[in-house]
Amino acid sequence: MFLELLLKRRKKLPWPLQYSLAKLETWLNSPKLASSFENVELFCTFIGYSRSGHSIIAALLDAHPNIVMAHELRAVKYVQAGFSRQALYYLLFQMTRVRGHSWYRGGGYTYDVPGQWQGKFEDLRVIGDKHGEFTVYQLLEYPDLLEKTKNLVKVPVKLIHVVRNPYDNIATFAVRTAQRQNRPVQATDIQESIDRYFKVCEGVVTVKKMDETVETLDVYHEQFVKHPQQELENLCLWLGVKASPDYLKSCEKAVFDSPKKSRHKIEWSPEFKEQVQAKMQGFPFFSGYTFEN
């Protein structure tokens, strides 16, 4: 009962209540799964930008028999709050079991991968969380948080950075801002979205430099959509697990045939296009991206 309230309504609950419910839930039930966490070899979390393709990649990883990848538990917040390793792992697993990835729908699609291991596992080797933008800001606010995470989990920590054409991310930010206020997109929405986006970019660069023992992998959304089996297999190998042909084929079915070009949903002035292109030059991982490609 406590768990469903915590996970299903987490974003609407004040943090003190979230904390109390999580403490009670993990105290009561996490010992039951302690033995299942003994073979975990890697902790992984996402860093980056909302609407960049994190969700589909996390959902596909969670379908692997050796991986639990939660959808936006905000794991580093629980690390900062002093939760134990066992409690953190328990909450991450329960997030996938209770909420999963199929609840996140829009435009008629789902992140379900039938016949695979979402919300369960066979032999847990990799565990983690997907909430890229939140994680970046938490690590910036608490400079010792990455070290605290390493000390807590006592296994290597890796970061996944999903990169997408910035024009698409920025356009989606602007559209959603306007939708929340039930009005058309305005120039101020675009400018604020540009500022927000590149603030996160600067944060990503800072986080990447925080600890040389923490590896970061740049995963390019467009390449992932174009070659999902190959990209997913490479990602799994980087995480230290093998991907079976059956797993890869099942996951491929959940991926769109081509990336969505959200940039075409708004009207771009030449000045805004030029501003974004100029800002992109400061970040090597955007090399090759333009408005047209």
KAWO-V589632 format. One record per residue. N is the residue number from 1. PSI is psi in whole degrees, -180 to 180 (none if undefined). Layout:
# KAWO-V589632
N,PSI  N,PSI
This chain:
# KAWO-V589632
1,-46  2,-41  3,-45  4,-39  5,-43  6,-49  7,-37  8,-26  9,24  10,-47  11,-15  12,-6  13,140  14,148  15,-41  16,-36  17,-41  18,-47  19,-47  20,-43  21,-42  22,-40  23,-45  24,-46  25,-48  26,-34  27,-39  28,-39  29,-21  30,-32  31,-26  32,-24  33,8  34,-43  35,-27  36,-19  37,0  38,-28  39,8  40,129  41,-11  42,139  43,135  44,139  45,161  46,148  47,148  48,-142  49,143  50,153  51,32  52,-1  53,9  54,-44  55,-45  56,-40  57,-44  58,-41  59,-39  60,-38  61,-39  62,-19  63,-8  64,141  65,-16  66,10  67,137  68,119  69,103  70,155  71,96  72,48  73,-26  74,54  75,-41  76,-23  77,-37  78,-32  79,-47  80,-32  81,-5  82,17  83,151  84,166  85,-48  86,-42  87,-42  88,-48  89,-38  90,-46  91,-39  92,-45  93,-43  94,-30  95,-41  96,-34  97,-45  98,-47  99,-36  100,-152  101,-16  102,-21  103,-24  104,99  105,157  106,132  107,21  108,16  109,165  110,159  111,17  112,142  113,89  114,143  115,1  116,-147  117,24  118,132  119,8  120,178  121,162  122,-54  123,102  124,120  125,-30  126,133  127,147  128,-166  129,150  130,105  131,75  132,-51  133,-43  134,-43  135,-41  136,-50  137,-35  138,-42  139,-32  140,-39  141,-35  142,89  143,-22  144,4  145,-35  146,-41  147,-40  148,-38  149,-46  150,-45  151,-32  152,-50  153,-26  154,29  155,165  156,147  157,133  158,153  159,135  160,126  161,105  162,125  163,134  164,160  165,119  166,-33  167,-35  168,-45  169,-48  170,-42  171,-42  172,-42  173,-49  174,-43  175,-44  176,-35  177,-46  178,-39  179,-40  180,-28  181,7  182,54  183,168  184,161  185,134  186,165  187,-36  188,-33  189,-43  190,-45  191,-44  192,-36  193,-38  194,-47  195,-45  196,-45  197,-49  198,-19  199,-41  200,-39  201,-46  202,-38  203,-41  204,-45  205,-43  206,-45  207,-41  208,-28  209,-2  210,-37  211,115  212,-15  213,-10  214,112  215,144  216,135  217,125  218,121  219,122  220,118  221,-46  222,-40  223,-37  224,-44  225,-36  226,-38  227,66  228,-41  229,-46  230,-45  231,-40  232,-40  233,-44  234,-39  235,-44  236,-43  237,-38  238,-31  239,-6  240,17  241,155  242,148  243,120  244,155  245,-38  246,-43  247,-47  248,-41  249,-41  250,-42  251,-37  252,-32  253,-20  254,-3  255,139  256,156  257,-28  258,155  259,146  260,128  261,79  262,-18  263,-25  264,1  265,-11  266,164  267,120  268,128  269,155  270,-35  271,-42  272,-41  273,-45  274,-38  275,-46  276,-45  277,-39  278,-43  279,-33  280,-27  281,-21  282,0  283,107  284,-30  285,-7  286,7  287,129  288,-14  289,137  290,175  291,-35  292,-28  293,none
